[in-house]
């Protein structure tokens, strides 16, 4: 569809944001994208151009703005009808001081919202996470009515940051939103095709398996969704009147990591020859986690099935995502195609 409306997308160089921008450009919107430095604009444009016709590049412009600074946000929001606030610090590791993640996530969201309200933006769609829904990882099936209990024992910095940032955004809209409405999108692990080596930390799950950096398979599972479907849900939430004031989980399904490994071997042939087969007992994973913070993130979900219900997005916004298997294979195939991962036979066995 053709439109002259302008959408601001924050964190324009990121994995989800890049696909949101591509979707918006293909739908005929003008897009302003924020990057922390304009020195990143040309590379970001080049990456996004691989997913859109060349003629649409003229509809994309860049503004410099950082989540931890007031500078640039006023200019970025001016003239925009919608905002997709995708930028947020990622938390694949757990810092000792949670404020390292909490401060930019919360304060950045408030900066974006204040600029949007000032300039009369109609709808802000905020990329939150299921970490704000069940960040303490309780077993069971969870929906958008649930919030992470920040008082629970062992809640890591990343779930804290996503929960605090989203709650702060809802409170600001409630007290000072004027005519601006807010919608939150809460994705699970986001996979799908990467456009460049600068991809989301979530794709590391697949790259570690393909490259042989994971010598075994721990007994834990994850929920997956394709990045293209996350972008689609953002746009649907941006335009749908009934999305105002709502949260929407983006999830295509749950798989145990052993099932992910089997899927890669079954579909990628020789390219998956380094995907491990050995199962790791829980006690060994806990031992390794004592010296590897990235491993420690999986401890709360060892042998525990935690799932998220995306029925609301499907029924209220007619969202129809690809399967989790499709998202996994698309990620793997793109990593191989772009030579980010180079699977090959090797006698060297990397240690966990």
Legacy VTK file of the C-alpha trace (Angstrom):
# vtk DataFile Version 3.0
C-alpha trace
ASCII
DATASET POLYDATA
POINTS 352 float
0.000 0.000 0.000
1.136 3.562 -0.680
1.226 6.047 2.179
2.932 9.285 3.066
2.862 8.602 6.815
6.176 8.650 8.675
7.171 6.075 11.281
10.057 6.446 13.723
11.906 3.189 14.430
14.394 3.321 17.294
17.561 1.236 17.342
17.552 1.051 13.559
20.680 -1.084 13.235
19.284 -3.896 15.386
18.005 -7.281 14.237
14.302 -6.733 14.938
14.393 -3.048 13.995
16.000 -3.778 10.607
13.168 -6.124 9.690
10.579 -3.641 11.000
12.088 -0.952 8.765
12.110 -3.291 5.766
8.467 -4.186 6.359
7.432 -0.531 6.698
9.308 0.506 3.554
7.761 -2.351 1.588
4.344 -1.231 2.842
4.933 2.307 1.555
5.728 4.183 4.772
8.424 6.797 5.189
10.800 5.739 7.947
13.059 7.653 10.286
15.488 5.338 12.054
17.616 6.214 15.038
21.195 5.035 15.404
23.555 5.887 18.224
25.939 7.494 15.733
25.341 8.597 12.153
28.570 6.811 11.277
26.454 3.645 11.365
23.829 4.952 8.964
25.433 3.816 5.699
26.050 0.275 6.943
22.516 0.073 8.305
21.058 1.264 5.002
23.136 -1.288 3.109
21.910 -4.119 5.352
18.254 -3.120 5.042
18.565 -2.660 1.267
19.002 -6.420 0.914
15.364 -6.831 2.022
13.715 -3.988 0.055
13.681 -2.763 -3.567
16.345 -0.128 -4.238
13.750 2.534 -5.074
12.357 2.420 -1.527
15.662 3.452 0.036
14.771 7.095 -0.559
12.005 6.777 2.040
14.531 5.931 4.783
16.370 8.601 6.764
18.465 8.459 9.932
18.710 10.477 13.122
21.335 10.176 15.854
19.879 9.411 19.300
21.047 7.376 22.281
18.857 5.812 24.981
21.051 7.378 27.660
20.922 10.941 26.356
18.143 13.501 25.767
19.799 14.734 22.577
18.126 13.895 19.282
14.817 12.440 20.425
12.796 15.613 19.915
13.959 15.942 16.316
13.490 12.214 15.703
9.840 12.197 16.792
8.858 15.405 14.993
6.528 14.779 12.055
5.923 11.102 12.858
2.485 9.578 13.140
3.739 6.327 14.682
6.736 5.154 16.686
8.137 1.642 16.944
10.370 1.740 20.007
12.571 -1.283 19.402
15.882 -0.105 20.867
16.849 -1.639 24.190
20.024 -2.959 25.798
20.354 -6.707 25.336
21.113 -9.023 28.212
22.593 -12.320 27.088
24.961 -12.038 30.056
23.901 -11.054 33.551
25.900 -8.080 34.899
26.635 -7.821 38.603
24.909 -4.443 38.701
21.382 -4.748 37.209
21.294 -0.969 36.688
23.642 -1.421 33.736
20.626 -2.803 31.865
17.766 -1.227 33.810
18.792 2.413 33.462
19.055 2.638 29.643
15.980 0.426 29.132
13.737 2.435 31.467
15.109 5.922 30.823
15.352 5.331 27.096
11.720 4.235 26.882
10.643 7.331 28.800
12.697 9.607 26.545
11.081 8.126 23.444
7.580 8.325 24.913
7.960 11.923 26.080
9.126 12.967 22.612
6.258 11.050 21.023
3.684 12.662 23.325
5.141 16.119 22.721
4.779 15.745 18.961
1.320 14.186 19.026
2.319 10.706 17.873
-0.800 8.582 17.512
0.579 5.184 18.566
3.802 3.959 20.145
4.525 0.248 19.814
7.147 -0.805 22.329
9.236 -3.939 21.947
9.195 -5.523 25.378
9.809 -9.227 26.013
8.314 -12.300 27.628
11.014 -11.593 30.203
8.561 -8.975 31.496
5.846 -11.644 31.738
7.563 -14.612 33.365
11.142 -13.569 33.952
11.441 -15.781 36.999
10.797 -18.725 34.636
7.952 -20.580 36.372
6.866 -23.736 34.594
3.554 -23.635 32.752
1.763 -21.634 30.082
1.727 -17.841 30.513
-0.246 -15.053 28.847
-0.195 -11.251 28.747
-2.050 -10.837 32.035
1.027 -11.952 33.936
3.950 -9.777 35.053
7.377 -10.867 36.248
7.587 -10.803 40.028
10.625 -8.641 40.709
10.625 -9.738 44.352
11.064 -13.388 43.434
14.417 -14.966 44.188
16.918 -15.142 41.359
15.307 -12.786 38.808
18.185 -11.780 36.528
19.082 -8.284 35.355
17.566 -8.637 31.885
14.050 -9.608 33.059
14.283 -6.826 35.630
15.163 -4.289 32.938
12.363 -5.333 30.578
9.764 -5.409 33.355
10.745 -2.070 34.857
10.971 -0.374 31.447
7.582 -1.630 30.276
5.846 -0.751 33.550
7.382 2.742 33.453
6.093 3.200 29.904
2.549 2.185 30.850
2.603 4.508 33.851
3.753 7.481 31.764
1.037 6.881 29.172
-1.548 6.567 31.944
-0.576 9.832 33.619
0.632 12.004 30.730
-0.181 10.265 27.463
-2.724 12.805 26.200
-3.745 11.467 22.783
-0.826 9.057 22.385
-1.600 5.363 22.862
0.772 2.539 23.706
0.983 -1.121 22.697
3.601 -3.598 23.905
4.943 -6.539 21.922
6.452 -9.308 24.055
8.525 -11.668 21.883
10.155 -14.927 22.871
13.549 -15.935 21.374
13.678 -14.184 17.998
15.289 -16.109 15.131
14.713 -16.073 11.380
17.061 -14.812 8.664
19.923 -12.538 9.663
20.858 -9.742 7.268
24.421 -9.183 8.468
26.986 -10.396 11.022
25.526 -7.811 13.447
22.624 -9.993 14.527
20.661 -10.425 17.733
22.208 -12.327 20.605
19.272 -14.742 20.428
20.623 -16.141 17.140
23.742 -17.189 19.054
21.777 -20.264 20.152
21.886 -21.511 16.558
25.379 -20.286 15.685
26.876 -22.091 18.703
25.234 -25.348 17.676
26.349 -25.093 14.039
29.905 -24.042 14.801
30.523 -26.777 17.354
31.065 -24.349 20.216
28.477 -26.269 22.225
29.974 -29.713 23.009
26.683 -31.061 24.308
22.965 -30.486 24.644
21.634 -29.327 28.022
18.141 -30.387 29.001
16.335 -27.128 28.455
13.897 -25.713 25.935
13.021 -22.379 24.399
10.119 -20.663 22.685
10.907 -19.328 19.204
9.470 -16.838 16.729
10.614 -15.578 13.328
11.865 -11.980 13.186
9.734 -11.305 10.089
6.637 -12.265 12.054
7.717 -10.054 14.953
7.969 -7.162 12.491
4.550 -8.063 11.099
3.048 -8.024 14.587
4.562 -4.590 15.278
2.940 -3.160 12.159
-0.408 -4.800 12.897
-0.313 -3.409 16.447
0.636 0.020 15.090
-2.396 0.226 12.823
-5.141 -1.671 14.674
-7.466 0.530 16.766
-8.147 -2.385 19.134
-4.422 -2.750 19.927
-4.292 0.459 21.989
-3.448 -0.260 25.616
-2.716 -3.945 24.984
0.194 -6.359 25.323
0.770 -9.084 22.717
2.987 -12.136 23.036
4.897 -13.094 19.872
5.536 -16.841 19.954
5.465 -19.620 17.370
6.186 -22.556 19.636
8.352 -24.400 22.159
11.146 -26.867 21.359
13.660 -28.637 23.549
17.230 -27.873 22.522
17.682 -31.546 21.621
14.823 -31.136 19.136
16.518 -28.056 17.687
19.734 -30.025 17.216
17.857 -32.892 15.548
16.085 -30.411 13.260
19.381 -28.895 12.105
20.936 -32.292 11.385
17.872 -33.557 9.537
17.587 -30.521 7.270
21.094 -29.148 6.747
23.028 -32.328 6.010
26.829 -31.844 6.040
26.453 -28.224 7.165
25.199 -29.548 10.517
27.967 -32.115 11.043
29.323 -30.215 14.069
25.978 -29.994 15.856
26.501 -31.971 19.090
24.642 -35.146 19.965
25.810 -35.686 23.545
23.275 -34.818 26.270
24.604 -32.881 29.243
23.249 -33.738 32.702
21.849 -30.871 34.744
24.560 -31.166 37.409
27.301 -30.598 34.825
25.576 -27.544 33.377
25.230 -26.072 36.867
28.921 -26.690 37.504
30.007 -24.978 34.271
27.658 -22.055 34.971
29.768 -21.148 38.000
32.439 -19.810 35.633
30.416 -18.933 32.529
27.755 -16.243 32.969
26.175 -17.000 29.588
25.516 -20.575 30.733
24.070 -19.368 34.030
21.088 -17.895 32.174
19.760 -21.356 31.391
19.920 -22.665 34.962
16.359 -21.527 35.883
14.878 -23.498 32.975
16.822 -26.747 33.164
14.334 -29.623 32.767
11.502 -27.086 33.016
8.903 -26.375 30.304
8.027 -22.667 30.247
5.636 -21.619 27.464
3.873 -18.464 26.291
0.388 -18.200 24.790
0.153 -16.140 21.588
-3.587 -16.666 21.143
-4.361 -12.992 21.760
-2.219 -11.786 18.848
-3.693 -14.429 16.576
-7.313 -13.684 17.425
-7.287 -9.894 17.902
-4.760 -8.968 15.208
-5.128 -11.915 12.801
-1.432 -12.674 13.268
-0.282 -15.920 11.633
3.363 -16.692 12.375
5.652 -19.181 10.685
6.428 -22.291 12.696
9.256 -22.371 15.221
10.988 -24.933 12.977
10.840 -22.538 10.012
12.309 -19.736 12.137
15.180 -21.964 13.280
16.042 -23.192 9.793
15.826 -19.693 8.314
18.323 -18.480 10.915
20.667 -21.393 10.300
20.534 -21.125 6.513
21.240 -17.391 6.594
24.194 -17.842 8.964
25.681 -20.350 6.523
24.814 -18.329 3.408
26.468 -15.185 4.768
29.446 -17.279 5.944
28.968 -16.082 9.504
29.158 -19.722 10.500
31.434 -21.989 8.485
30.599 -25.576 9.431
33.367 -27.982 8.492
34.921 -31.197 9.691
37.461 -30.771 12.459
39.312 -33.032 14.874
39.467 -30.331 17.524
36.753 -30.527 20.167
35.944 -27.211 21.800
35.340 -27.219 25.544
32.160 -25.932 27.178
LINES 1 353
352 0 1 2 3 4 5 6 7 8 9 10 11 12 13 14 15 16 17 18 19 20 21 22 23 24 25 26 27 28 29 30 31 32 33 34 35 36 37 38 39 40 41 42 43 44 45 46 47 48 49 50 51 52 53 54 55 56 57 58 59 60 61 62 63 64 65 66 67 68 69 70 71 72 73 74 75 76 77 78 79 80 81 82 83 84 85 86 87 88 89 90 91 92 93 94 95 96 97 98 99 100 101 102 103 104 105 106 107 108 109 110 111 112 113 114 115 116 117 118 119 120 121 122 123 124 125 126 127 128 129 130 131 132 133 134 135 136 137 138 139 140 141 142 143 144 145 146 147 148 149 150 151 152 153 154 155 156 157 158 159 160 161 162 163 164 165 166 167 168 169 170 171 172 173 174 175 176 177 178 179 180 181 182 183 184 185 186 187 188 189 190 191 192 193 194 195 196 197 198 199 200 201 202 203 204 205 206 207 208 209 210 211 212 213 214 215 216 217 218 219 220 221 222 223 224 225 226 227 228 229 230 231 232 233 234 235 236 237 238 239 240 241 242 243 244 245 246 247 248 249 250 251 252 253 254 255 256 257 258 259 260 261 262 263 264 265 266 267 268 269 270 271 272 273 274 275 276 277 278 279 280 281 282 283 284 285 286 287 288 289 290 291 292 293 294 295 296 297 298 299 300 301 302 303 304 305 306 307 308 309 310 311 312 313 314 315 316 317 318 319 320 321 322 323 324 325 326 327 328 329 330 331 332 333 334 335 336 337 338 339 340 341 342 343 344 345 346 347 348 349 350 351
